[in-house]
């Protein structure tokens, strides 16, 4: 019976570009910035890489079709290169391809990359996407991403009988917390410290989401090189091995929109992927065993409901945990220690790998003291793509020996 890839794959090296409005750079520049750091961190040469995967959502803007862009940019020597796309979860999808290839024994060393160049298109939010196709436009001509995600708040309030004012306080604290963490991160897109009053008083985008409850749209790239524990032990005998403990994905099959057992207060895919990931990693009590989180906070309400979908907060208790500082950097389970999508930014194809990059470096204790999570053991990334009623969710759990 299949048991997953627990402890069969090690993250050998990682790299990440600065995220932001990178007007002067193209996708190749961003990839090279991440690649140089990744290769140096892995301690290998380019010739040692046997296969590569690149995640990118909007290929017309960033890299075009296929894997040739990555191969050309990095001058990879006729190795297999595959472009993958799974909405905003494309970065983790590239990582999944590389990890599964190593775990299968097909390759000893593989590369995963993610990149997106969004700012040059001159559009304030995300460009149009296939998920908002012609049929969706006919059925919901006024649908917007903030509008659809904002409905999580009213659904959550109805299900758990939580006042909307308390939900607004909770998501305000989420945004404040992410800004506090982002100010400490030199690669983050948004690094200005702001107060909870500024967040609460900002203009509404889609009630209860205000301006500061929406993530930044950015340019950026991130990258990982993965290998087997045996190879990693030889290459880095004096360094802790950062092992993949679980890597799971769940994709909507239409149940949310087709049946009445989904009430819109959370994500069915997250709950399914989380159950599978915990089983693979041997996690029995996520609230006690998970040390830190990087979740897909495209909007602050998404982060709030995800705390319950991941079984960290009990049902109906996420707002209370948030307001009590449970997810702050000095809390019991820090969430978004690097600022998250909210402040690090959201170059679609790079976000999943950026999350893994943060967990990897936290586990290796590489950041300045003010940025470090206390005593990390297991770190979880949650990478979501699509909209609440039709989405894909990838979850990765990393840990040391």
C-alpha positions as CSV (number, residue, x, y, z in Angstrom):
1,X,0.0,0.0,0.0
2,X,1.3,3.5,-0.9
3,X,2.8,5.3,2.1
4,X,3.9,8.6,0.5
5,X,7.4,10.0,0.4
6,X,8.1,10.7,4.1
7,X,11.8,11.1,4.7
8,X,12.7,10.0,1.2
9,X,13.6,13.5,0.0
10,X,15.9,16.2,1.5
11,X,16.0,19.9,0.5
12,X,19.6,20.4,-0.4
13,X,19.5,24.1,-1.2
14,X,17.2,27.0,-1.8
15,X,17.1,30.5,-3.2
16,X,14.7,33.4,-3.5
17,X,14.8,36.7,-5.2
18,X,13.7,40.0,-3.7
19,X,9.9,40.3,-4.3
20,X,8.4,43.6,-5.4
21,X,7.9,45.9,-8.4
22,X,10.9,44.7,-10.4
23,X,10.4,46.9,-13.4
24,X,14.0,46.7,-14.6
25,X,14.2,42.9,-14.5
26,X,12.5,40.2,-16.6
27,X,11.6,36.7,-15.6
28,X,15.1,35.4,-16.5
29,X,16.7,38.0,-14.2
30,X,14.5,36.9,-11.3
31,X,15.2,33.2,-11.9
32,X,18.9,33.8,-12.0
33,X,18.8,35.7,-8.8
34,X,17.1,32.8,-7.1
35,X,19.3,30.2,-8.9
36,X,22.6,31.6,-7.9
37,X,21.7,31.5,-4.2
38,X,20.1,28.0,-4.6
39,X,23.1,26.5,-6.3
40,X,25.6,28.0,-3.8
41,X,23.5,26.8,-0.9
42,X,23.2,23.3,-2.3
43,X,27.0,23.1,-2.8
44,X,26.8,21.4,-6.1
45,X,27.5,22.3,-9.8
46,X,25.0,22.8,-12.6
47,X,26.1,19.5,-14.1
48,X,24.8,17.6,-11.1
49,X,21.2,18.6,-11.7
50,X,19.5,15.8,-13.5
51,X,15.9,17.2,-14.1
52,X,14.0,20.4,-13.4
53,X,10.4,21.6,-13.0
54,X,9.2,25.2,-13.2
55,X,5.9,26.5,-11.9
56,X,4.3,29.5,-13.6
57,X,0.6,30.5,-13.9
58,X,0.3,33.1,-16.6
59,X,2.8,31.9,-19.2
60,X,1.8,34.6,-21.8
61,X,3.2,37.2,-19.4
62,X,6.2,35.5,-17.8
63,X,7.9,32.6,-19.6
64,X,5.9,31.2,-22.5
65,X,4.9,27.6,-23.0
66,X,7.0,24.6,-22.0
67,X,10.2,24.3,-20.1
68,X,12.5,25.8,-22.7
69,X,12.5,29.2,-20.9
70,X,14.0,27.8,-17.8
71,X,16.5,25.6,-19.7
72,X,17.6,28.6,-21.8
73,X,17.9,31.0,-18.8
74,X,19.9,28.6,-16.7
75,X,21.8,27.0,-19.6
76,X,20.8,23.5,-18.4
77,X,22.6,20.9,-20.4
78,X,19.8,19.0,-22.3
79,X,18.2,17.6,-19.2
80,X,14.4,17.1,-18.8
81,X,12.7,20.3,-18.0
82,X,8.9,20.5,-17.4
83,X,6.7,23.5,-16.9
84,X,3.7,22.9,-14.6
85,X,0.7,25.1,-13.7
86,X,-1.9,24.8,-11.0
87,X,-3.2,28.3,-10.4
88,X,-1.6,29.9,-7.4
89,X,-0.3,26.5,-6.2
90,X,2.0,26.2,-9.2
91,X,5.2,26.7,-7.1
92,X,4.4,23.8,-4.8
93,X,3.4,21.8,-7.9
94,X,6.9,22.2,-9.3
95,X,8.4,21.2,-5.9
96,X,6.1,18.1,-5.9
97,X,7.3,17.1,-9.4
98,X,11.0,17.3,-8.3
99,X,10.4,15.5,-5.0
100,X,8.4,12.7,-6.5
101,X,11.1,12.2,-9.1
102,X,13.8,11.8,-6.5
103,X,11.6,9.7,-4.2
104,X,10.9,7.3,-7.1
105,X,14.6,6.8,-7.8
106,X,14.4,8.3,-11.3
107,X,16.9,11.0,-10.3
108,X,19.3,11.7,-7.5
109,X,19.2,15.5,-7.8
110,X,16.3,17.6,-9.1
111,X,15.5,21.3,-9.3
112,X,12.2,23.1,-8.7
113,X,11.6,26.7,-9.7
114,X,8.7,29.1,-9.6
115,X,8.5,32.6,-11.2
116,X,5.9,35.2,-12.1
117,X,6.3,38.7,-13.6
118,X,3.1,40.5,-13.0
119,X,3.8,44.2,-12.6
120,X,4.6,44.9,-16.2
121,X,1.1,44.2,-17.4
122,X,-0.2,47.5,-16.0
123,X,-3.1,45.9,-14.1
124,X,-3.7,46.5,-10.4
125,X,-4.7,43.0,-9.4
126,X,-4.2,39.6,-10.9
127,X,-4.7,39.3,-14.6
128,X,-7.7,37.4,-16.0
129,X,-7.5,33.7,-15.4
130,X,-9.1,30.6,-17.0
131,X,-11.0,30.0,-13.7
132,X,-12.9,33.2,-14.6
133,X,-13.8,31.8,-18.1
134,X,-16.7,32.7,-20.3
135,X,-19.2,30.6,-18.5
136,X,-18.2,32.1,-15.1
137,X,-18.5,35.6,-16.6
138,X,-22.0,34.9,-17.8
139,X,-23.1,33.4,-14.5
140,X,-21.3,35.9,-12.3
141,X,-20.4,39.0,-14.4
142,X,-19.5,41.1,-11.3
143,X,-17.4,38.4,-9.5
144,X,-14.1,39.6,-8.1
145,X,-11.5,37.8,-6.1
146,X,-11.9,40.0,-3.0
147,X,-15.7,39.7,-3.3
148,X,-15.6,35.9,-3.4
149,X,-13.1,35.5,-0.6
150,X,-15.0,38.1,1.6
151,X,-18.0,35.8,1.6
152,X,-15.9,33.4,3.8
153,X,-16.4,35.9,6.6
154,X,-20.2,36.0,6.5
155,X,-20.4,32.2,6.1
156,X,-18.0,31.7,9.0
157,X,-20.0,34.2,11.2
158,X,-23.2,32.3,10.4
159,X,-21.8,28.9,11.0
160,X,-20.1,29.6,14.3
161,X,-22.3,32.5,15.6
162,X,-19.4,34.9,15.8
163,X,-20.1,38.6,15.5
164,X,-18.7,40.2,12.3
165,X,-17.1,42.9,14.5
166,X,-15.0,40.2,16.1
167,X,-14.1,38.7,12.7
168,X,-13.0,42.2,11.6
169,X,-10.8,42.6,14.7
170,X,-9.3,39.2,14.0
171,X,-8.4,39.8,10.4
172,X,-7.1,43.3,11.3
173,X,-4.7,41.6,13.7
174,X,-3.7,39.1,11.0
175,X,-2.8,41.9,8.7
176,X,-1.0,43.8,11.4
177,X,1.0,40.7,12.4
178,X,2.1,40.1,8.8
179,X,3.2,43.7,8.4
180,X,5.2,43.4,11.7
181,X,7.0,40.3,10.4
182,X,7.4,41.8,6.9
183,X,9.3,44.8,8.2
184,X,12.0,42.4,9.5
185,X,12.4,40.7,6.1
186,X,14.7,42.5,3.6
187,X,13.3,40.6,0.6
188,X,9.7,41.4,1.3
189,X,7.7,43.6,-1.1
190,X,5.8,45.6,1.6
191,X,8.0,46.5,4.6
192,X,6.3,49.6,6.1
193,X,5.1,49.2,9.7
194,X,1.5,50.1,10.1
195,X,-0.9,50.2,13.1
196,X,-4.0,48.2,13.7
197,X,-6.0,51.4,13.6
198,X,-4.7,52.2,10.1
199,X,-5.7,48.7,9.0
200,X,-9.2,48.9,10.6
201,X,-9.8,52.4,9.2
202,X,-8.6,51.7,5.6
203,X,-11.1,51.8,2.7
204,X,-13.2,48.7,2.2
205,X,-12.5,46.6,-0.9
206,X,-15.2,44.0,-0.2
207,X,-16.7,44.0,3.3
208,X,-15.2,43.1,5.7
209,X,-11.9,43.2,3.7
210,X,-10.2,46.5,3.7
211,X,-7.2,47.7,1.7
212,X,-4.7,46.2,4.1
213,X,-6.4,42.8,4.1
214,X,-5.4,42.0,0.5
215,X,-2.0,40.6,-0.5
216,X,0.5,42.4,-2.7
217,X,0.8,41.6,-6.4
218,X,4.5,41.2,-7.0
219,X,7.3,40.0,-9.3
220,X,9.6,37.3,-8.0
221,X,11.2,33.9,-8.2
222,X,12.1,31.1,-5.8
223,X,13.9,27.8,-6.2
224,X,14.8,24.5,-4.5
225,X,17.2,21.7,-5.2
226,X,16.2,18.3,-3.7
227,X,18.0,15.0,-3.3
228,X,18.0,11.8,-1.4
229,X,19.0,11.6,2.3
230,X,22.1,9.5,1.3
231,X,23.4,12.1,-1.2
232,X,22.6,15.0,1.2
233,X,24.5,13.3,4.1
234,X,27.6,13.0,1.9
235,X,27.4,16.6,0.6
236,X,26.6,18.2,3.9
237,X,27.8,15.9,6.7
238,X,27.8,18.7,9.3
239,X,24.4,20.2,8.6
240,X,20.9,19.1,9.7
241,X,19.0,17.5,6.9
242,X,15.7,19.2,6.1
243,X,13.5,16.3,5.1
244,X,10.1,16.4,3.3
245,X,7.8,14.8,5.9
246,X,4.7,15.1,3.8
247,X,3.6,16.5,0.4
248,X,-0.1,16.3,-0.5
249,X,-2.5,17.9,-2.9
250,X,-6.3,18.0,-3.1
251,X,-8.2,19.5,-6.1
252,X,-11.9,20.5,-6.2
253,X,-14.1,18.1,-8.0
254,X,-17.2,20.4,-8.1
255,X,-18.6,19.2,-4.8
256,X,-18.6,22.7,-3.3
257,X,-20.9,24.2,-5.9
258,X,-22.9,21.0,-6.7
259,X,-24.0,19.8,-3.3
260,X,-25.3,21.5,-0.2
261,X,-23.0,20.1,2.4
262,X,-20.4,22.9,1.9
263,X,-21.4,26.1,3.7
264,X,-18.7,28.4,2.4
265,X,-17.0,28.9,5.7
266,X,-13.7,27.2,4.8
267,X,-11.9,25.1,2.2
268,X,-12.8,21.5,1.5
269,X,-9.5,21.0,-0.3
270,X,-7.5,22.3,2.6
271,X,-9.2,19.9,5.0
272,X,-8.6,16.9,2.8
273,X,-5.0,17.8,2.0
274,X,-4.3,18.4,5.7
275,X,-5.7,15.1,6.7
276,X,-3.6,13.3,4.2
277,X,-0.4,15.3,5.0
278,X,-0.8,14.7,8.8
279,X,-1.2,11.0,8.1
280,X,1.9,10.9,5.9
281,X,4.0,12.9,8.4
282,X,2.8,11.0,11.4
283,X,1.3,14.1,13.0
284,X,-1.5,13.3,15.5
285,X,-2.0,16.7,17.2
286,X,-1.3,19.5,14.8
287,X,-1.8,22.2,17.3
288,X,0.9,20.8,19.5
289,X,3.2,19.3,16.9
290,X,3.4,21.9,14.1
291,X,5.9,24.6,15.0
292,X,5.2,27.2,12.4
293,X,3.0,27.9,9.4
294,X,3.3,29.6,6.0
295,X,-0.2,29.8,4.6
296,X,-1.9,31.2,1.5
297,X,-3.1,34.5,2.9
298,X,-4.3,36.0,-0.4
299,X,-6.8,37.8,1.9
300,X,-6.6,38.0,5.7
301,X,-9.9,36.1,6.0
302,X,-8.4,33.2,4.1
303,X,-5.7,32.9,6.8
304,X,-8.3,33.0,9.5
305,X,-10.5,30.1,8.2
306,X,-7.4,28.1,7.3
307,X,-6.3,27.9,10.9
308,X,-9.4,25.7,11.5
309,X,-9.1,23.9,8.2
310,X,-5.6,22.9,9.2
311,X,-6.9,21.7,12.6
312,X,-4.7,24.2,14.5
313,X,-7.6,26.1,16.0
314,X,-10.7,24.3,17.2
315,X,-13.9,25.0,15.3
316,X,-15.1,28.6,16.0
317,X,-12.0,29.5,18.0
318,X,-9.7,30.9,15.3
319,X,-10.6,34.6,16.0
320,X,-9.9,34.1,19.7
321,X,-6.5,32.4,19.1
322,X,-5.6,35.2,16.6
323,X,-6.5,38.0,19.0
324,X,-4.6,36.2,21.9
325,X,-1.4,36.2,19.8
326,X,-1.3,32.5,19.3
327,X,-0.1,33.0,15.7
328,X,2.2,36.0,16.3
329,X,6.0,35.5,15.8
330,X,6.4,35.0,19.6
331,X,3.2,32.9,19.9
332,X,2.8,29.2,20.2
333,X,2.5,28.5,16.4
334,X,3.8,31.5,14.4
335,X,2.1,32.1,11.1
336,X,3.8,34.0,8.3
337,X,7.1,34.7,10.0
338,X,8.3,36.2,6.7
339,X,5.3,38.4,6.1
340,X,3.3,35.9,4.0
341,X,1.7,36.7,0.7
342,X,0.3,39.8,2.4
343,X,3.8,41.5,2.7
344,X,6.4,39.3,1.1
345,X,4.2,39.4,-2.0
346,X,2.5,37.1,-4.4
347,X,4.2,36.3,-7.7
348,X,1.9,33.5,-8.4
349,X,4.2,30.8,-9.6
350,X,6.8,31.5,-7.0
351,X,4.7,31.7,-3.8
352,X,4.6,28.0,-2.9
353,X,8.4,27.7,-3.1
354,X,8.8,31.0,-1.2
355,X,6.9,29.5,1.6
356,X,9.1,26.4,1.6
357,X,12.2,28.7,1.5
358,X,11.1,30.4,4.7
359,X,10.4,27.1,6.6
360,X,13.7,25.7,5.3
361,X,15.8,28.6,6.6
362,X,13.9,28.8,9.9
363,X,14.7,25.1,10.6
364,X,18.3,25.8,9.8
365,X,18.3,28.8,12.2
366,X,19.7,31.1,9.5
367,X,17.8,34.3,10.2
368,X,18.7,37.1,12.7
369,X,17.4,36.5,16.2
370,X,14.5,38.9,15.8
371,X,13.1,36.9,12.9
372,X,13.5,33.4,14.3
373,X,10.7,31.1,15.5
374,X,11.4,29.5,18.9
375,X,12.4,25.9,18.9
376,X,11.0,24.8,15.5
377,X,10.5,21.1,14.8
378,X,8.0,20.8,12.0
379,X,7.0,23.6,9.6
380,X,3.9,23.5,7.3
381,X,3.2,25.3,4.1
382,X,-0.3,25.7,2.7
383,X,-0.5,26.8,-1.0
384,X,-4.0,27.5,-2.4
385,X,-5.0,28.2,-5.9
386,X,-8.4,29.3,-7.4
387,X,-11.4,30.6,-5.5
388,X,-13.3,29.2,-2.4
389,X,-15.8,27.3,-4.5
390,X,-13.2,25.8,-7.0
391,X,-9.6,25.4,-5.9
392,X,-6.5,23.4,-5.5
393,X,-4.6,23.0,-2.2
394,X,-1.0,21.8,-1.7
395,X,0.4,21.1,1.7
396,X,4.1,20.4,2.5
397,X,5.5,19.5,5.9
398,X,9.3,19.9,6.5
399,X,11.3,18.8,9.5
400,X,14.8,18.0,10.6
401,X,16.2,14.6,11.4
